[in-house]
Amino acid sequence: MKLSKTTEASSKYNHLEKMSTKLLLKNINNEDKTVPLSIEKELTKIQKLVDAIFERMKNGGRLFYIGAGTSGRLGIVDASECPPTFGVPHGLVIGLIAGGDAAIRKAVEFAEDDEKQGWKDLKKNKISAKDCVIGIAASGSTPYVAGALREARKNKILTGCIVCNKGSVVAKEAEFPIEVVVGPEFVTGSTRMKSGTAQKLVLNMLSTSLMIKLGRVKGNKMVDMQLSNNKLIKRGVKMIMDEMKIDEKNATTLLKKFGSVRKAINSKK
């Protein structure tokens, strides 16, 4: 018996083209409000996944996200933001997308339908049993993702997933499945909307919690962030001023000397 997908169910709204701009926005917003409540139901599962990944990462393991289309792009965005935000090396968190880097900007036809390519892409990155893989697929049926998770488990790699349907193929292949069921999309089947928002929020929770547990935040500050532009340099100076109770001039001097908020703060201990 084939499972019905709530991600493909007909929208609760009809005749969208006849709605005023105000009504379109109001209805989209009303649907978006339901997403955090759907995630709340999965918090215990998310906690278990974070704790399991942390055990591997603290011992040198890496975190891989793998997906297709919007799901793949969301994983790449989250992975790419970890080095500048938390000062971790490039390659600690890696995002892979069906169709390769070209698919980040432009859809690659049928790339997600190859159930063997996901594992091939992981192997190109020399994945090992120390690492973790999270499959991201709104439908939960993407062959590229399901195949990658299946092979990863065979190779004793920790697996999780973020899907938006219950009882999916992808969830069955994951040791730690996260199933955030957000219901029908405002535009029927457009999973870049609520499903994409849900995936983004869960990815935020995963990576941020992991980076905090790995010691990459002090108090509530990004003390290991890369100082890659003037805005971030000013933010770093402000952190040092607040933490060390010194003026802007001295804080700026310390930041220039040590090149890191953490090192500047630790220099006076």
HELIX and SHEET records of a PDB file:
HELIX    1   1 THR A    6  GLU A    8  5                                   3    
HELIX    2   2 LEU A   16  LYS A   18  5                                   3    
HELIX    3   3 THR A   21  ASP A   32  1                                  12    
HELIX    4   4 THR A   34  GLU A   40  1                                   7    
HELIX    5   5 LEU A   43  MET A   57  1                                  15    
HELIX    6   6 GLY A   69  PHE A   86  1                                  18    
HELIX    7   7 ALA A  102  ARG A  105  1                                   4    
HELIX    8   8 ALA A  111  ASP A  113  5                                   3    
HELIX    9   9 GLN A  117  LYS A  124  1                                   8    
HELIX   10  10 PRO A  143  LYS A  154  1                                  12    
HELIX   11  11 VAL A  169  GLU A  173  1                                   5    
HELIX   12  12 LYS A  194  LYS A  213  1                                  20    
HELIX   13  13 ASN A  230  MET A  244  1                                  15    
HELIX   14  14 GLU A  248  PHE A  258  1                                  11    
HELIX   15  15 VAL A  261  ASN A  266  1                                   6    
SHEET    1   A 5 VAL A  93  ILE A  97  0                                        
SHEET    2   A 5 LEU A  63  GLY A  67  1                                        
SHEET    3   A 5 CYS A 132  ALA A 137  1                                        
SHEET    4   A 5 LEU A 158  VAL A 163  1                                        
SHEET    5   A 5 PHE A 176  GLU A 179  1                                        
END                                                                             
